[in-house]
Amino acid sequence: MLPDTDTASVRRTYSYLGPAGTFTEAALAQVPEARDQIWRPVRNVGEALADVVEGRSDAAMIAIENSVDGGVSTTQDALATVPGLRIVGEYLVPVNFVLVGRPGMTLADVSLVSAHPVAYGQCLRWLREHIPAHAHLPASSNVASALGVLDGSSGADAAIAAPGIVDHHTVEVLAEGIGDNPNAVTRFVLVSRTVAPAPPTGADKTSLIVELPEDHPGALLELLEQFATRGINLSLLASRPIGDALGRYRFVIDADGHVHDERMADALLGLRRFSPKVIFLGSYARADRAIVRYPQRYSDDVFVEARDWLRGLLSGEPEA
């Protein structure tokens, strides 16, 4: 949920990795409240988040995880170091690729392929099979690779791009579905300035970044116990170097549930006592809308009853 504004007179601005035709744009297109608003293309994640922090945009759509390549390190590191941000939603985009060239080209004309290195790696098997003698020209983005082919500035014969490229540029589609993994998906998050979490839906996720207090045997286990002993499942656990010394890491965590859930709130209190730095990135509805299931012994009522029992002990009330 984004900060309130007078929507009758003020249009919201959303930053996304551009130019038009990227997977990030496809993710932003899934946000109902972003329709008919201002979309601001930027060149990288840092610029997108700076737009939000400095007030040029109300929110930014950024990629945070890929089912093939794992976590997006630049995003995870930025969220760990840029204060005042909250994740307010997540969106899933299937990762399909097309091979495009200038109008009139054929697959037989291709020997030099321009592509972002990540996209190239996800299409390498197809390229080896269909264009075995090709060479790769790295590009800053998939759209940039296509534009370089169209205007001839890159010298490449063809480019790997998202299917949405055809909605914005006149290209010849030489091949479709060239990705090596048909089930590949990228997870995007919508980030705004700090706001109170939206009410829980029952199908929620909480994102955190946590530092270990010190390097000792069992330290990571102690961190994980804050969740395990409260019946909370983790859907993501990734380590990133803090950068101030070798062996120092922070952990990027996605936990099933909402901060308004008693078990999640109790886990966050445990983390706060345990860790020198806990960054709460937000509680928000899961993209798949899958209801979070947990054993009855971890229901909110059980936590409330236990807390009331303790308060009774402290007040001197007789036990029932």
C-alpha positions in Angstrom: 0.0 0.0 0.0 1.5 3.3 -1.1 1.4 6.6 0.8 -1.9 8.4 0.5 -2.1 11.3 -2.0 -4.9 13.3 -3.5 -5.4 11.0 -6.5 -7.9 13.4 -8.0 -5.2 15.9 -8.9 -1.9 14.1 -8.5 -0.7 11.2 -10.7 1.7 8.7 -9.2 5.1 8.1 -10.7 6.6 4.6 -10.9 10.2 3.9 -11.7 11.3 0.7 -13.5 14.3 -0.7 -15.3 13.9 0.6 -18.9 13.6 1.3 -21.7 10.1 0.1 -22.6 9.9 -3.6 -23.4 11.7 -5.1 -20.4 10.5 -7.8 -18.1 10.4 -5.1 -15.3 7.9 -3.2 -17.4 5.8 -6.4 -17.7 5.9 -6.7 -13.9 4.7 -3.1 -13.5 1.9 -3.7 -15.9 0.5 -6.2 -13.3 0.0 -3.4 -10.7 -3.6 -2.2 -11.0 -3.0 1.2 -9.3 -0.1 1.9 -11.7 -2.3 2.0 -14.8 -2.8 5.4 -16.4 0.0 6.7 -14.1 3.5 8.0 -14.9 6.1 5.3 -15.7 9.7 6.5 -15.3 12.3 4.3 -17.0 15.7 4.2 -15.3 19.0 2.5 -16.0 19.6 0.5 -12.8 18.2 -0.6 -9.4 20.2 2.1 -7.6 18.6 4.8 -9.7 15.1 3.3 -9.2 15.5 3.3 -5.4 17.0 6.8 -5.3 13.9 8.0 -7.2 11.8 6.7 -4.3 14.0 8.0 -1.5 14.4 11.4 -3.0 10.7 11.8 -4.0 10.9 11.6 -7.8 8.8 8.5 -7.7 6.1 7.1 -5.4 7.4 3.5 -5.9 9.8 1.4 -7.9 9.5 -2.0 -9.5 12.7 -4.0 -9.2 13.8 -7.7 -9.8 14.8 -9.5 -6.6 14.9 -13.2 -7.5 15.1 -15.5 -10.4 14.1 -19.2 -10.4 17.2 -20.1 -12.4 19.9 -17.7 -11.2 18.7 -17.1 -7.6 18.7 -13.8 -5.8 19.5 -10.6 -7.6 22.5 -9.5 -5.6 22.4 -5.8 -6.6 18.8 -5.5 -5.4 19.5 -7.4 -2.1 22.5 -5.2 -1.4 20.7 -2.0 -2.2 17.8 -2.9 0.1 20.3 -3.7 2.9 22.0 -0.3 2.6 19.3 2.2 1.5 17.2 3.2 4.5 13.5 4.2 4.5 12.1 1.6 2.1 9.3 -0.9 2.2 8.3 -3.7 -0.1 4.5 -3.3 -0.7 3.9 -6.1 -3.2 5.4 -8.9 -5.3 4.8 -9.9 -8.9 5.9 -12.9 -10.9 6.9 -12.7 -14.6 7.6 -15.8 -16.7 11.0 -15.5 -18.4 10.6 -16.2 -22.1 13.0 -15.0 -24.7 12.9 -14.2 -28.4 15.7 -13.8 -30.9 15.2 -10.7 -33.0 17.0 -9.0 -35.9 16.5 -6.2 -38.4 13.5 -6.5 -40.7 14.2 -8.9 -43.5 16.8 -10.9 -41.7 16.7 -14.7 -41.3 18.2 -17.1 -38.8 20.8 -18.1 -41.3 22.2 -14.6 -41.4 23.1 -14.7 -37.6 26.7 -15.1 -36.4 27.0 -12.4 -33.7 24.4 -12.3 -31.0 24.0 -9.4 -28.6 22.4 -10.1 -25.2 22.6 -9.3 -21.5 24.9 -11.9 -19.9 22.2 -13.4 -17.7 19.8 -13.8 -20.7 22.6 -15.2 -22.8 23.3 -17.8 -20.1 19.7 -18.8 -20.0 19.5 -19.3 -23.8 22.9 -20.9 -24.4 21.7 -24.5 -25.0 19.3 -23.3 -27.7 22.0 -21.1 -29.3 24.5 -23.9 -29.4 22.0 -26.2 -31.0 20.6 -23.7 -33.6 23.5 -21.3 -34.2 26.6 -23.4 -33.1 29.2 -21.0 -34.7 27.8 -17.8 -33.1 29.7 -15.3 -31.0 28.3 -13.4 -28.0 28.4 -9.6 -27.6 27.4 -8.5 -24.1 24.9 -5.7 -23.6 23.7 -3.7 -20.6 20.1 -4.9 -21.1 18.1 -7.0 -23.4 16.3 -4.0 -24.8 19.7 -2.2 -25.4 20.9 -5.3 -27.3 17.8 -5.1 -29.6 18.2 -1.4 -30.1 21.9 -1.9 -31.0 20.9 -4.4 -33.6 18.2 -2.1 -35.1 20.3 1.0 -35.5 23.5 -1.0 -36.4 25.5 0.6 -33.5 26.5 -2.7 -31.9 27.5 -4.6 -35.1 25.5 -7.6 -33.9 23.3 -9.5 -36.3 20.6 -10.5 -33.7 19.6 -9.9 -30.1 18.0 -11.8 -27.3 15.1 -9.9 -25.9 11.8 -10.2 -24.0 8.8 -10.9 -26.1 7.4 -7.4 -25.2 10.1 -5.8 -27.5 7.7 -6.3 -30.4 5.2 -3.9 -28.8 7.6 -1.0 -28.9 10.0 -1.6 -31.9 9.8 -2.9 -35.4 12.0 -6.1 -35.3 12.1 -9.4 -37.2 11.4 -12.2 -34.8 13.8 -14.9 -35.8 12.9 -17.5 -33.2 10.5 -17.7 -30.2 10.8 -19.5 -26.9 14.6 -19.8 -27.0 15.0 -20.0 -23.2 16.6 -23.3 -22.0 14.2 -23.5 -19.0 10.5 -23.2 -19.9 9.6 -22.8 -16.2 11.9 -19.9 -15.5 10.2 -17.1 -13.5 11.5 -13.8 -12.2 10.1 -12.3 -9.0 9.8 -8.6 -8.8 8.9 -6.4 -5.8 7.3 -3.0 -5.7 9.1 -0.7 -3.2 7.9 2.5 -1.7 8.9 4.8 1.1 8.3 3.5 4.6 4.6 2.9 5.2 2.7 0.7 7.7 2.1 -2.8 6.4 -1.2 -3.5 4.7 -3.6 -5.7 6.7 -2.9 -9.4 6.5 -4.6 -11.5 3.8 -3.8 -15.0 5.1 -1.5 -15.4 2.0 1.4 -13.2 3.1 5.1 -13.0 3.1 7.5 -11.0 5.3 10.9 -10.0 4.0 13.9 -9.3 6.3 17.6 -8.7 6.3 19.4 -9.9 9.4 23.1 -9.8 10.5 24.6 -12.4 12.7 25.9 -11.0 16.0 29.3 -12.8 15.7 30.9 -15.7 14.0 30.7 -18.7 16.3 29.6 -22.3 16.0 25.8 -22.5 15.8 25.2 -18.8 15.1 23.2 -19.4 12.0 21.3 -22.2 13.7 20.3 -19.7 16.5 19.0 -17.3 13.9 16.9 -20.0 12.2 15.5 -21.2 15.5 13.8 -17.9 15.9 11.5 -19.1 13.0 11.5 -22.8 13.5 10.4 -22.7 17.1 7.4 -20.6 16.1 6.3 -22.7 13.1 7.4 -20.2 10.5 8.5 -21.5 7.1 11.3 -19.7 5.2 10.8 -19.5 1.4 14.2 -17.7 0.9 17.4 -17.7 2.8 20.4 -16.1 1.0 23.7 -14.8 2.3 25.4 -11.6 1.1 28.8 -10.3 2.3 28.5 -7.2 4.5 31.8 -6.0 2.9 33.6 -4.8 6.0 35.6 -7.9 6.6 36.0 -11.5 5.3 33.6 -13.9 6.7 31.0 -11.3 7.6 27.6 -11.9 6.1 24.0 -10.7 6.2 21.1 -12.9 5.5 18.2 -12.1 3.2 15.1 -13.9 4.4 11.5 -14.4 3.2 9.3 -15.9 5.8 5.7 -17.1 5.3 3.3 -15.0 7.2 2.6 -11.4 8.2 4.0 -9.2 11.0 0.5 -8.8 12.4 0.5 -12.6 13.0 1.4 -13.3 16.7 3.9 -15.9 15.7 5.7 -13.6 13.3 5.7 -10.7 15.7 7.2 -13.0 18.4 9.9 -14.2 15.9 10.8 -10.6 15.1 11.2 -9.8 18.8 13.4 -12.8 19.1 15.5 -11.7 16.1 15.8 -8.2 17.6 17.2 -9.6 20.8 19.5 -11.9 18.9 20.9 -9.7 16.1 22.7 -6.3 16.1 20.8 -5.3 13.0 17.4 -6.4 11.7 16.0 -4.7 8.6 12.2 -5.1 8.2 11.5 -4.8 4.5 7.8 -5.4 4.7 4.8 -7.8 5.0 2.8 -8.1 1.8 0.5 -10.4 -0.1 2.2 -13.3 -1.9 2.1 -13.1 -5.7 0.7 -16.7 -5.9 -2.0 -15.9 -3.2 -1.3 -19.3 -1.6 -2.7 -19.4 1.9 0.0 -19.9 4.6 -0.7 -23.1 6.5 0.8 -23.9 9.9 0.0 -26.3 12.8 -2.7 -25.3 15.3 -0.1 -25.1 18.1 1.3 -22.0 16.4 -2.1 -20.2 16.0 -2.5 -16.6 17.2 -4.8 -17.8 20.1 -2.0 -20.0 21.5 0.4 -17.1 21.6 -2.1 -14.7 23.1 -3.1 -17.3 25.8 0.6 -17.9 26.7 1.2 -14.1 27.0 -1.9 -13.7 29.2 -0.8 -16.6 31.3 2.5 -14.9 32.0 0.9 -11.6 32.8 -1.3 -13.4 35.3 1.8 -14.9 37.0 3.5 -11.5 37.2 0.3 -10.0 38.7 -0.1 -12.7 41.4 -3.3 -14.0 40.0 -4.1 -17.7 40.9 -3.7 -20.2 38.1 -6.9 -21.6 36.8 
